[in-house]
Amino acid sequence: MELIHNPDHRIEQLKHYLGLLCSGTTDKETYLRYAGVLESATAFEANSALESILSATRDVTVYTAAVARFIRSVGKGLESQSLPRYPQYSLFASLDEENRRIVRYMEDLQTLAKELQKQKSADLSPLLEKTASFHLIKEHYARLQNELFPLFEKASTEHSCVKLMWAIQDTALGFQKEVLAYGGKDLGALWKVFGQFYVQVGILSYREQYILLPVAYRALSTQQEVGPMQSPFKKFVSRTGALSQEELERIFSILPFDIAFIGSDDRLKFYSDPPHRIFVRTPEVIGRLVQNCHPPKSVHTVQAILDSFKEGREDSAEFYLVMKGKFIHIQYYAVRSTDGEYLGCMEVTQDATHLRSLTGEKRLP
């Protein structure tokens, strides 16, 4: 009875079982020893167990398989819980509705795929067109990453599950691209990739419905609503001039590049928000660890840059890439006080496509 009624004991049991899964697969006998707590586990208990391993590693993806087996093991408990009734028009209600639409869309895609396989049809254009028009999945994942994840991280100390979800989101979108890149040659390979796409999206939808949204909702419901941030100054004054708050804000809004400033504690303190911003930002990310603002596969690079700035080994870093036909130039600068103290890092991102195309000269008359 203690196992059933003692919350701490229950979580410890779940952690222990998860630890066994991380060491390797378990047999039926082992499962049965833990069945009582596994089959009655709540989203909050499962999340606490997951936190114990995901928070202790830099690369959460090493536990992808173990976490999947664990969530399958607690599935009966998760599905028996009463899901929250999210307030109408709230962020949670909106995300929940989008997630349910994704589930229905994927079911339709799967039905279509099975029909085409049964017919042994060589014309896969209906499937490819339907997959290509599935814009909601990318938009939904972006909303989670930029709206919910930052709020959840601020409200709860047990939020490491979002790192793994982000990594799986990238994987799912990668499989979607592979499906759309089908060139009509290896049909078997296409069905294999489509199957992976279907599975990964399904994994994410399930975890969102039964773990992420309920846990984040309870964490955030205990927090007081925070209104718009108030600026601590009305005027910016320096030895080279002065600007009103409105002038400064309008200047930032028309600069031909995006700026973000990360403080010495690695938390985002400011970002400019011009209409041409390349990477999405929302006010919820203010105060968020910059490591959590990047997909897991990029975190080690971000950390290496910050470490080199803090240790004084480097003062800048540069990256460039082609994205949607645009040449994107990204620079990081160490910001230091006059006596050399590290104050933070400034990120400058610019669509340099036009600049790259310029030739010759165009002078003022």
Secondary structure, 3 states (H helix, E strand, C coil): CHHHHCHHHHHHHHHHHHHHHHHCCCCHHHHHHHHHHHCCCCHHHHHHHHHHHHCCCCCHHHHHHHHHHHHHHCHHHHHHCCCCCCCCCCHHHHHHHHHHHHHHHHHHHHHHHHHHHHHCCCCCHHHHHHHHCCCHHHHHHHHHHHHHHHHHHHHCCCCCHHHHHHHHHHHHHHHHHHHHCCCCCCHHHHHHHHHHHHHHHHHHHHHHHHHHHHHHHHHHHCCCCCCCCCCCCCEEEECCEEEEHHHHHHHHHHCCCEEEEEECCCEEEEECCCCCCCCCCCHHHCCCEHHHHCCHHHHHHHHHHHHHHHCCCCCEEEEEEEECCEEEEEEEEEEECCCCCEEEEEEEEEECHHHHHCCCCCCCC
